[in-house]
């Protein structure tokens, strides 16, 4: 298991890679994002950005507008046009 740190708003989140069932999971009480171990690089980056976007929706008070398909679409678009570079994680 590896750990990295990422600041989203005022909160520092721990990013872990671990053997979990889902592709990714966010644990708000621990400020932790867990991504499934062994994913290909592109899948890892999309999954991490997906979790980051979910955090942004929730922390900005828009949890009711959070939609998995919408979040995936935004993540794919941001990665595809190079706005987000997650190569350091």
ABEGO torsion letter per residue (X at the ends): XBBBBBBBEABBBBBBBBBBABABBBBAAAGBBBBBBGBBAAAAAAAAAAAAAAAAAAAAGAAAABBAAAAAAAAAAAAAAGABBAAAX
